[in-house]
């Protein structure tokens, strides 16, 4: 993009951030609901560094279904809530990662491998 086009885009963005419409958006549940929801994917992402023996398979499955349903909901409501969609997309990815770690540990030999490594260490 040319410098003039970039400058115009930046000016429009800055202008929107100072507008009454943007301040109004910040005061609605369409903004604060997803902001509060970000605790779920952040916790799941942090848990990827912990041992897979502590992962609950049932809870992980439920959170995968929950996030999939709310991704659909976020796109079905009017106006579409892309912030909520992004939150649940991140949570879906984190929960699928946890689900893989759970299955690998309990069913694909991860537990035995960890026990074997603990004995040799």
N, C-alpha and C positions, 0 to 999 in steps of 0.2 A: 504494500500500500504506500501511497505517497505520503509525504509529511503533512500536507494540508488535510488529507482525509483522516489520518490518524489523529491529528489535533482536533478536528471536528468531532470525531468519535469520543475522544477523551472529554472534550467540553460538554458534550451531551450527557455523558455518564456522570460527570461531576454535577451538572445542573440537575439531573434526576435525583441524585443522592441528597440534594438540598431541597427538593420539592415537597409540597404538602402531600402529594400522593405517596411518596416513599415513607414519610413519617407516619402516615395513616396505615400503611402496610405493616410497619414495625409494631403497631399497637393492636394488631388483629391476631386471632388464634391461628391463622394460616402461617404466621411466622413463629410464634412462641411454642406452639405444639411440636413442630419438628425440631426446634432448638432443644426442647426438653427431651425429645426422643433420641437425640444423638448419644445419650448415655448408654443405650443398648449396644450399638456397634463399637463404641469406644471401649466398653468393658470386654466385649468379645474379642476385639483386636488385642487388647492387653492380655487376655487369657491364652492367646496362642503361644505365649512364652512360658506357660506353666505346663506341668506334667499332664499328659493325656489321661492318666488314671483318674483324674478328678472331673472329667467331662461327663455330664449327664446326657446320655443318648436321647432320652425322652424329651428333655427340655430343649435340646438342640433341634430335634425334629419339629417340635411345636413352634419354636422361634422361626424356623425356616418357613413353615406354613403361614405363620402370622405376618412375616415380612412380605411374602409373596402376595397375600391378600391385600395388605395395605399399600403395596406398590400399585396394584390395580385400582384401589380406592383413590389414591392420590391423583391418578390420571382421569378417573371418572367424575370427580367432583368439579363443580364450576365455581370459580375459576380453577384450573388445574393447579395442583400444589406440587411444583417441581422440587421444592426444598424437602417436603415429606417423602417424595419419591426417591430422591438422592439418599436420604437417611436410611430408608428401608432397603435400597439397593446395596448400600455399604453393609448393612446388617446381614442381608442375605449372603453376601460374599463371605463375611466373617463366620457366619453360622455354618455355611457349607464347608469352609476350611476346618472348623471344629468337628463337623460331622465326619469328614475324611480322617481326621486325627483319631477320633473315637473308634471308627471301624478298623482302621489300621492297627490300633493298639489292642483292641479286644478280639478281633476276628482274623486279622491277616498276619499274626505273628509278632507284632510290635512289643507285646508284653513279654514274651519269651526272650526276645532279643535284648530288651532292657534288663531283664533279670540276669541273663548271661553276661552282659557287660558289667553289671554290678558285682558279680562274683569274681570276674577277672581283674577288677580294679582294686 
